[in-house]
Amino acid sequence: MSETTTSSGQSERATKQFVTLTIADQLFGIPVLSVQDVLASQPVARVPLAHPVVAGLINLRGRIVTAINMRQRMTLPPRDDGSEGMSVVVEYQGELYSLNIDTIGDVISVPLDKIELNLATLDPLWRSFADGIYRLDEQLLVILEIERLLDLDAAEAA
């Protein structure tokens, strides 16, 4: 969160890059370095007795990947338009997870000193896995912390 100085004497703000994505018209961001892949809709094999947010398993180039229903994880209503959305593949504790989302956006650079603490009005569940917010011109970017988002054991305890 410090400024660095270039050879020309100008200061640069420390930034972090995020991939933006939407779920139920809400904009979220995940660190770009966490993203392994972006996929179109994939066939999902259901898993009996799995955690409620686990949509099932997908085969990604020979690797078994756990698909997470992000709408369910964030207690948002299911899609009503019949479309299947997209997936962002991330790695957590050596395993791949496919986060089922509505749409993928852009990669944006966010100045670290402009990331704010979670708002008190933010849903308590979202606050538990949000790492802060960034104010864009017309909406808020909720920055997700992948480790807390995918810690399903903590989610069951809550």
ABEGO torsion letter per residue (X at the ends): XBBBBBAAGBBBBBBBBBBBBBBGGBBBBBBAAABABBBBBBBBBBBBGBBAABAEBBBBGGBBBBBBBAAAAAGBBBBAAGBAEBBBBBBBGGBBBBBBBABBBBBBBBBAAABBBBBAABBAAAAAABAEBBBBAABBBBBBBAAAAABAAAAAAX
